[in-house]
Amino acid sequence: MSQTLTNLYSAMLKTLVDRRAELVAEIEELNNQIVEIKQEAKENGINIAN
C-alpha cells in the first residue's frame, strides 16, 4: 500500500476511533440521566417500568 493510502487509512481509523469514544461517552451520559430520572420518579411515587 502506498504511503498516501496508509496515511489516509490511519487518519480515517483515528477519526472512527475518536467518534466511537464520543458516542460511548454520550451513551453513558444518557444512561446516567435515565437512572436519575427513574430515581426521581421512584421518590415521587411514580412507577416506571423498564
N, C-alpha and C positions, 0 to 999 in steps of 0.2 A: 504494500500500500504506500502511496506517495506520502511525503511529509505533510503536504497540504491536506490530504484526506485524513491523515492521522490527527492533525490539529483540529480539523472540523469535527471529527468524531469525538475527540476529547472534550471539545467545547460543548457539543450537544449533550454528551453524557453528564458533564458537570451541571449544565442547565437542568437536566431531568432530575438529577440527584438533589439539587438545591430546591427545585419545585416540590419534589416529594417531601422533603423536610418541612417546607412551608405548609403543605397540605396536612401532614401529620400533626403539626402544631395547631392548625386551625381545628382539626377534628378533636384533638384533646381539649381545646378551649370550649368547643361546643358541648362535649361530654360533661365537662365541669359545670357548664351553665345548666344543663339538663338535671344534673344531680342537685344543684342549688334550687332549681325550680321545684323539683319533686319534694325536697326537704321543706321548702316554704309551704307548699300545698299541704303536706302532711301536718305541719304545725298549725295550719288553718283548718284542719279537719276535712280537707278535700282529698278524696281517693283518686289517684291517677294510676290506672292500670298500665303496666309496661313502663 
